[in-house]
Amino acid sequence: MYEQLRTRVLLVDDEPVILSILSRTLAKAGYTVRAAESGERALEIAAESEFDFLVTDCLMPGISGPYLADAFLKIHPQARVVLITGHISPEITEALERKEVIGLLRKPFMPNELLEMLEQAQGEGK
């Protein structure tokens, strides 16, 4: 029963070290985390489970973060999105205009910055 009350996050990054660090950070903070190393895998996972948040890198081989966010939100329209990037592009700027995108983390960042962003979104009822 308790598991159902935990906030569910789908975390996507093609860099294994970042994926591992952020997965552990979120899990220690009480989030239920599913991790994917690609946008393609993330969409498979998204179709299998419910999620409250998508946290995704923007620049990945195959499906980009902004494209993934669009596809993910068609499956989970109530969810919110956090984008992670080291480089701003027109595609990312356009994605930030969506009301479901609650923020952008610029690499490098500290894991607690992600926690603060998710906690703030939950506090605002987004």
Order of alpha helices (4+ residues) and beta strands (2+ residues): alpha-beta-alpha-beta-alpha-beta-alpha-beta-alpha-beta-alpha
